[in-house]
């Protein structure tokens, strides 16, 4: 038998490490990372996890390419050039932490609320996303961040209707006989739900896609209903009208398990299909047929996603749709109901992780992340409070992803704004940082995850050692706390200890360690007998809590702020759904995925293109009063007439002229949840014959 020696060491046997996908997607996949000689060689879906079933999206299957990217930031960097120029030099962790701590302490001594954290879902992990960081900023007394940029309108709508972010179990869509896929391109953004939908389709179910864009999902459904952006509530109310006049109602369920039926009935009867057809821009007969299908097919299920709530009336629209299953008694069946988010069903111990008790006696002000463009430019005032003097950005790229990005850039370009960015790469936002701190990727840190698309908790173990000098988000805030002299024992707790705290005894941590996931013990049909987590225990068609705020207690259709036909200068409505191979601004710099995506594009209907003299592949300028950006036109019937689809979100510096689609989006907020209105946007589009456009033609 051969023996090894120091000169001839044995080759290590490849191992597989269980983990979880950290990205902002309802699927929250279980991962297996193959490691050889300390190097991650492959990331694949865990076949033992039923929801993942061994399958990953194209993005995450390239995760090793992202982790070992040649442009990965692997040492602390200090700015040397002008803000935005992207000029940095490496420094030691000691130098960076000492300077950052000194700067933050100096500001906090005068006005701690002048310091602002800015983060979102760059990781969905409870440890690297919302634990030690929150403790740090709570202790500091910094401004709090209202994290609204993606889902808060729909989330508030669910809370006001069902009582929480709850819904049917995703696996039972496979047993549905009718599935309405509403505001979702599931093939691109919810792949594992699509597997269940396909199973239902093979068993005879009808699939209907409701979306202004003829998406890849719409291609695969039996029917596509291409309504105008921002008109979903009108469609839902017209469906209610038809359910009422044709008596496709479950009167017993309504009587026992709902609140506010009579006023909702009165409102719905004001919405005959003809009225909704005019608002939505679809045939009245299509509305009637959809209502008949929904009212007479058992069980019927609705899969919502967040696209539909990114308009002025987005919260009301989600409320209206969330009322539908209670009208027909769809909740009686485990394959009936609605699912937008399941995250409210997890027994997460957020207060234990985040320690709000560390805050000063007076709760600091809250700044909405969706209005960061305006807020970084505000002076101190009694209404606003102190001017923002420092921003610590992590798990986000606001210069690329926040609305009205021209103002966002102006804010981050302030020479008097001290900016620290925790990142993997030198993003658009990192270009404006005073310090960039190298963060670990999911392959290199501990974390624990819930999901908003299924009901399993997942544990992520580090598969490899941190690359270069990278440190986990939690470790960076732990180190800063030490430098700031924060003596509480909670600032010494390890990442793995934080994983154990996230759910406490409510989830079997030993099971997480042994198989990587644990399924919550929940009833198959959670609302078959009511028992909603609302104040009344019922599905609340009428919300007394909203009425107490001076708002309409019933769902209603609210027209867009920027309603088509109200401004002759900007006749086109624009939505900005995600490009299939990106996830917000994540993965844009992964070359293999960018090669597939090609270039920034605007889908425009042939009629709208012809009227403007725009040819397929031509460089076009998309503009309104807020700004403009350049991209390539794709003349396609994926866009409905009068609506253009600006696929995003490209990094600005990888776009055609250093901008992206958010140059034209608005900081106006939704009716509920204080969320942004990305899809409530009027523009004009013109063929572009500038030197910039000619250069773009050459480079792309």
C-alpha positions, 0 to 999 in steps of 0.5 A: 500500500502506498504511503504519503509523505510531506513531498507527496501529500494525499489528494483530499477527497471531494466533500459536499457542504450543505448550504442555502441560496442567499438571494432575493427569490421566493425559492430559497434553494438548498445548496450542495457545494463540492469542495476539493483541496479547499476550493469550491468546484461546483454549486448544485441544488440539493436533491434531498430538499423537496422544494429544490429537488436538485435544480438551480436557476442559471444564475446561482448555478454560476455561483463559483464564477461569482465567488472566484471572480477576478474583480472580487474585492479581497482587501479593505480599500480607501478612496484616493480619487474623486467620489465616483471615480472608482480610485482606491488603494489597499489598506489594512483592516486595522487602519480602515476600522480605526478611521471608520470608528473615529469618524462615526464616533465623532458624528455620533457625539454630536448627532447619532441620527446623522448616521444612516445604515442602508441595506436590503436583500443582497443576502436574505440571511438572518445573520448576515442580513439582520443581526449584528448590524442591527445591534450595532446601529441600535447601540449607536442611536443611528437613524433607522431605515425603512426597508421598503424597496421591494415588497412592503406595499404587498406585505402591508396589504396582506397584513391588513387583509389576512393578518400577516404575510401568510398563504397556501403552501406552494407544493399544493399548487400541483393539485390545483385545477386553475392557477392564476399567475398574477404579476409574476414571470415565474419561469425567471423569478420563481422557478420551483413554483413553476415546476408545481404549476407544470405538474398541475398543467399536466394533470389538466389544470388551466394556467392564466398569466395576468401581466402587462408583459407577454413574459416567458411564463405567459408563453407557457400558460393557456391564456395571457391577460395583458392589462395596463400597468396599475389596473390590477385592482380594477380587474379584481373588483370586476371579478368580484362583480361577476362572482356576485351576479352569477352567485359563484360565492361560498356564502357559508365561508363568507358568513363565518370567516370574513369581515366587511362583506356587505360594503365590499359587495356594494363596491364590487357591484360598481365594477361591471366588466365593461368598466374594468375593461376600459380601465385595464385595456382588455376585452370585457368578455375576457374578464367574464370568462376569467371570473367564470373560470375562477368561480366554477373551478375547484380548487383554484389558486392564485400565485401573486408576485411583487410586480403588481404592487409597484404602482400608486395603488399597489397595496389596494391591488394586492388587498383586492386580489387577496379577498378573492379566495374567501369569496369562493371558499377556495381556502377550504382546499389545500390546493386553493387560496393565494400565495404572495409571501409565506415569510410571516409563518416563520417563528423568527426571533428577530428581537433576539437577533436585532436587540432593539432594546439597545436603542436610546430611550427616544426612538431615532427617526426613520428614513425611507430607503426608497427616497434616499435620492431626496434624503441625502440632499436634504439640509437639517430641519426641525421636520427632517432632523440632522443632515445625513453625514454618514452612510454605511451600505451593505447588502445593497447597491442603491446607486443602481437600484434606488429610484430617481437615480440622478438624485441618488448619484448627487447625494452619494457624490457629496464630498461631506458625506462619509460612506462605507460600503461592505461589498464583494465587488466595486459596484456603482455604489462602491465607486462613491465610497470612502472605504470599501470593506471586503465581505464574504460570499455565501460559500464563506460564512454561516447563516440561517434562512427562512423563505417567502415562497415555501415553509422550510428553514435552511442552514448555511454552513461555510464551504470554504475559508474566506477568500483574501481578507474578506470577513462576514458582515456580522464579523465586520460589525462585531469588529466595529463594535469593539473599536467603538467600545461597545461592551455588551456581551451580545457584541461578542457572539459568533455567527454560528451562535447567532444562527442558533438564536434566530429561531431558538427552540421553535426549530430543531437546530440539530435537524438543521445541522444534520440535513440542512433544512427543517420543515415547519409543522403547519396545517395543509389548508391553514384557513379552511376554518378561518383562523386568520392571524388578523385581529378578528381571526377573519379575512378582513375585506374591511380593515378597521386599522386602515380606517383608523389611519384615515384611509379607505377600509375597503380595497379600491382601484387607485389610478397611477400617479403617471396615468397614460393620456395625462401628459402628451410629452410622455405618452408611453407607460414603462415598467422595468421587470428584471432581466432573466439572468440578473437578480436586481443588480446582482450577477450583472458583472458575472461575464457568462450571465452578461453574455447571455443577457447581451445588453440593456434593452427596451421592449417596444411594441411594433406599432409604437416603434413604427410611429417613432421610426425605431428599428429593432436593435437600434439605440434609443433614448428613454426619457422624462423630466427626471432624466434619460438613459440609452439602451437597445430597442427590441421591437417585440409583441412582448410589449403591449401597445402603449407600454414599454418594458425596460429590462433591468437592473444593469449596473450604470457603468456597464450601461451604454452611457453610464446610466440605467433604467432607474434614471427615469423612475420616481420616488413617489410612494405607494398607497400602503407600505411606503413602497416605491412606484417603479412601474408607475412611470411615463416616458417617451422613446426616440431613436438616438443618433448621438455620438454616444449612440454610435459608440454604443453600436460599435461596442455592443 
